[in-house]
């Protein structure tokens, strides 16, 4: 890749990360419950994705089974979104986004379990550090932790990270035929809409999950529509296009930029001020994510036994 192409692709990636960083902020100001916010950010995104697919006219030669895998990834994504939005409500946009981005560790552990891709020492060391950070963020040793329910928020954030990891692994299989990014995203988004509808009819009151409120209100749905366009369509398409074309070091930077920006927006726009212990926990988790992103690696299980 030439220098000019690298700069162009990196610029697209950075703009995408910037757009996605506002997603939890837009959800927070909407005032919708987690399930409603997740459902409408997806349903509003579908026609824009369909319009882009029609306008570009790119051939999609994927098999029916491959498209089903992409839809299945979206169903897993639905659980991630409900968990993530719940975490935002309970512990704030910045902290919940940081916890969700600990999926870099979970993906590594799941790949170790499923595919025998053994992590290196830096990843193993990061695990107890992240656990300590999560305990500090939960506020169990804190007199006045930030958040409506920090413990519940941490649990929901961990759930979001786990299901986001599952989504990424399934999504990776769905893209084995290197489909157009827009088509792949359309299928996963449609799967997510279906998954959210199923979740909405389940009796989940004990988990503090309210069903979808299908009655549009203003300005709540205006914020969610903005989220769908800025984050779900524009931001994700920019990221999906640019990351496979960037060197590993540039990719790592882009992936780390989004949670950091969300923390900044949370402080500036939502007045989120974690306690000292929670801030220390955030630093431990962010440091671990940086270390794993930069220095972490995996080894194929078969090769390691030779």
C-alpha positions in Angstrom: 0.0 0.0 0.0 1.3 3.4 -1.0 1.7 6.2 1.5 -1.3 8.1 0.0 -3.5 5.0 0.1 -2.5 4.3 3.7 -3.3 7.9 4.8 -6.7 7.7 3.0 -7.6 4.3 4.5 -6.4 5.4 8.0 -8.5 8.6 7.7 -11.6 6.5 6.9 -10.9 4.3 9.8 -10.5 7.2 12.2 -13.7 8.9 11.0 -15.5 5.5 11.6 -14.1 5.2 15.1 -15.1 8.8 15.8 -18.7 8.1 14.6 -19.0 4.9 16.6 -17.7 6.6 19.7 -20.9 8.7 19.9 -23.2 5.7 19.7 -23.6 5.2 23.5 -24.0 8.9 24.0 -26.8 9.1 21.5 -28.5 6.1 23.1 -28.1 7.6 26.6 -29.8 10.9 25.6 -32.6 9.1 23.8 -34.1 7.9 27.1 -35.3 4.6 25.6 -35.0 1.4 27.5 -32.2 -1.0 26.4 -34.3 -3.3 24.2 -36.2 -0.5 22.5 -32.9 1.4 21.8 -31.2 -1.6 20.4 -34.2 -2.6 18.2 -34.8 0.8 16.7 -31.1 1.6 16.0 -31.1 -1.6 13.9 -34.5 -1.3 12.2 -33.7 2.3 11.2 -30.4 1.2 9.8 -31.8 -1.5 7.5 -33.3 0.8 4.8 -30.1 2.8 4.6 -28.0 -0.3 4.2 -30.5 -1.6 1.5 -30.3 1.7 -0.3 -26.4 1.6 -0.3 -26.5 -2.0 -1.6 -28.9 -1.1 -4.4 -27.0 2.1 -5.4 -23.6 0.3 -5.5 -24.9 -2.7 -7.4 -22.2 -5.0 -6.2 -22.6 -8.7 -6.9 -23.0 -10.9 -3.8 -22.1 -14.5 -4.6 -22.4 -15.9 -1.1 -24.2 -19.2 -0.6 -27.5 -19.4 1.3 -25.8 -21.2 4.2 -23.2 -18.4 4.5 -25.9 -15.8 4.6 -27.6 -17.8 7.4 -24.4 -17.7 9.4 -24.3 -13.9 9.1 -27.9 -13.8 10.3 -27.0 -16.0 13.2 -24.2 -13.7 14.1 -26.7 -10.9 14.2 -28.9 -12.9 16.6 -26.0 -13.2 19.0 -25.4 -9.5 18.5 -28.9 -8.9 19.8 -28.0 -10.3 23.2 -24.8 -8.2 23.2 -26.8 -5.0 22.5 -29.3 -5.6 25.2 -26.6 -6.3 27.7 -24.5 -3.3 26.6 -27.4 -0.8 26.6 -28.3 -2.1 30.1 -24.8 -1.5 31.3 -24.8 2.0 29.9 -28.0 2.7 31.9 -26.5 1.3 35.1 -22.9 2.4 35.1 -22.5 5.0 32.3 -21.5 5.1 28.7 -17.7 5.4 29.3 -17.3 2.6 31.7 -19.6 0.2 30.0 -17.9 0.8 26.6 -14.5 0.1 28.2 -15.8 -3.2 29.7 -17.3 -4.2 26.4 -14.0 -3.6 24.7 -12.4 -6.2 26.9 -13.7 -8.6 24.3 -10.2 -8.7 22.9 -9.3 -10.9 25.8 -12.5 -13.0 25.6 -12.1 -13.6 21.9 -8.6 -14.8 22.5 -9.7 -17.2 25.3 -12.6 -18.5 23.1 -10.3 -19.0 20.2 -8.0 -21.0 22.5 -10.9 -23.2 23.6 -12.5 -23.6 20.2 -9.6 -23.5 17.8 -6.5 -24.4 19.9 -5.0 -20.9 19.3 -3.0 -20.6 22.5 -2.4 -17.1 23.9 1.1 -15.8 24.8 2.2 -14.7 28.2 1.0 -11.0 27.9 -2.6 -12.2 27.5 -2.4 -14.6 30.5 -0.9 -11.8 32.7 -3.7 -9.4 31.6 -6.5 -11.6 32.8 -6.1 -11.1 36.6 -5.5 -7.4 36.0 -8.7 -7.0 34.1 -10.6 -9.0 36.9 -9.2 -6.6 39.5 -10.2 -3.6 37.4 -13.7 -5.0 37.1 -14.0 -5.4 40.9 -12.8 -1.8 41.4 -15.3 -0.5 38.8 -18.2 -2.4 40.4 -17.8 -0.2 43.5 -17.9 -3.1 46.0 -15.1 -1.4 48.0 -16.3 2.1 47.3 -18.5 4.3 49.5 -19.9 6.4 46.6 -19.4 4.7 43.3 -20.7 6.3 40.1 -23.8 4.7 38.5 -27.3 3.7 39.3 -26.2 0.2 40.0 -22.5 -0.4 39.4 -22.5 -4.1 40.2 -25.3 -4.8 37.9 -23.7 -2.6 35.3 -20.4 -4.5 35.4 -22.2 -7.9 35.1 -24.2 -6.6 32.1 -20.9 -5.2 30.6 -19.2 -8.6 31.0 -22.2 -10.3 29.4 -22.0 -7.8 26.5 -18.3 -8.5 26.1 -18.9 -12.3 26.0 -21.7 -12.1 23.4 -19.8 -9.5 21.4 -16.9 -12.0 21.3 -19.3 -14.7 20.1 -20.6 -12.3 17.4 -17.1 -11.6 16.1 -16.2 -15.2 15.9 -19.4 -16.2 14.0 -19.1 -13.0 11.8 -15.6 -14.1 10.9 -17.0 -17.4 9.6 -19.7 -15.6 7.8 -17.1 -13.6 5.9 -15.0 -16.5 4.6 -16.2 -15.8 1.1 -15.1 -12.1 1.4 -18.6 -10.7 0.8 -19.2 -7.0 0.3 -19.2 -5.3 3.7 -22.6 -3.7 3.2 -24.3 -7.0 2.3 -22.7 -8.8 5.2 -23.8 -6.0 7.6 -27.3 -6.0 6.2 -27.7 -9.7 7.0 -26.3 -9.4 10.5 -28.4 -6.3 11.2 -31.5 -8.2 10.0 -30.6 -11.1 12.3 -30.2 -8.7 15.2 -33.6 -7.3 14.6 -35.1 -10.8 14.6 -33.2 -11.7 17.8 -34.4 -8.5 19.6 -38.0 -9.3 18.7 -37.6 -12.8 20.2 -36.0 -11.4 23.3 -38.8 -8.9 23.7 -41.5 -11.6 24.0 -39.6 -13.5 26.6 -40.4 -13.1 30.3 -37.3 -11.2 31.4 -38.6 -8.9 34.0 -36.4 -10.6 36.6 -33.4 -9.5 34.6 -34.8 -5.9 34.6 -35.3 -6.0 30.9 -38.4 -4.2 29.6 -40.0 -5.2 26.3 -39.8 -3.1 23.2 -41.9 0.1 23.2 -43.1 0.3 19.6 -44.7 3.8 20.1 -42.4 6.4 18.5 -41.7 9.5 20.6 -39.9 12.7 19.9 -37.1 13.5 20.4 -36.1 10.0 21.6 -36.5 8.4 18.2 -34.7 11.4 16.6 -31.6 10.5 18.7 -31.9 6.8 17.8 -32.3 7.6 14.1 -29.1 9.7 14.3 -27.4 6.8 16.0 -28.5 4.4 13.3 -27.2 6.7 10.5 -24.0 7.9 12.2 -22.9 4.8 14.1 -24.7 1.8 12.8 -24.4 2.6 9.0 -21.7 5.2 8.4 -19.4 4.3 11.3 -19.5 0.5 10.9 -19.2 0.6 7.2 -16.1 2.8 7.5 -14.6 0.5 10.0 -15.5 -2.7 8.0 -13.9 -1.2 4.9 -10.7 0.1 6.4 -9.6 -2.3 9.0 -8.9 -5.3 6.6 -6.7 -2.9 4.5 -4.6 -1.5 7.4 -1.4 -2.8 8.9 -1.8 -4.4 12.4 -0.4 -1.5 14.3 -2.8 1.0 12.7 -5.7 -1.4 13.3 -4.8 -1.6 17.0 -4.8 2.2 17.3 -8.2 2.5 15.6 -9.8 -0.2 17.8 -8.5 1.5 21.0 -9.5 5.0 20.0 -13.3 4.3 20.1 -13.6 3.4 23.9 -11.2 6.2 24.8 -13.3 8.8 22.9 -16.5 7.5 24.4 -15.0 8.0 27.9 -14.2 11.6 27.0 -17.6 12.2 25.6 -19.2 10.7 28.7 -17.3 13.1 30.9 -17.9 16.2 28.7 -21.5 15.6 27.5 -23.1 13.4 30.2 -21.1 14.6 33.2 -20.0 11.1 34.0 -17.5 11.3 36.9 -16.3 7.9 38.1 -14.9 7.6 41.7 -11.2 7.4 42.3 -11.4 3.6 42.7 -13.5 3.2 39.5 -11.0 5.4 37.6 -8.2 3.2 38.8 -10.1 0.1 37.6 -10.7 1.8 34.2 -6.9 2.5 33.9 -6.1 -1.2 34.7 -8.6 -2.5 32.1 -7.5 0.1 29.5 -3.8 -0.7 30.1 -4.5 -4.4 29.8 -6.4 -3.9 26.5 -3.6 -1.8 25.2 -1.0 -4.5 26.2 -3.0 -7.3 24.7 -3.7 -5.4 21.5 -0.1 -4.4 21.0 1.8 -7.4 22.4 -0.7 -10.2 22.5 -0.5 -13.1 20.0 -1.8 -16.6 19.6 -0.1 -19.8 18.5 -1.9 -22.5 16.5 -2.4 -25.5 18.7 -1.2 -28.0 16.1 2.0 -26.1 15.5 2.7 -25.8 19.2 2.8 -29.6 19.6 5.5 -30.1 17.0 
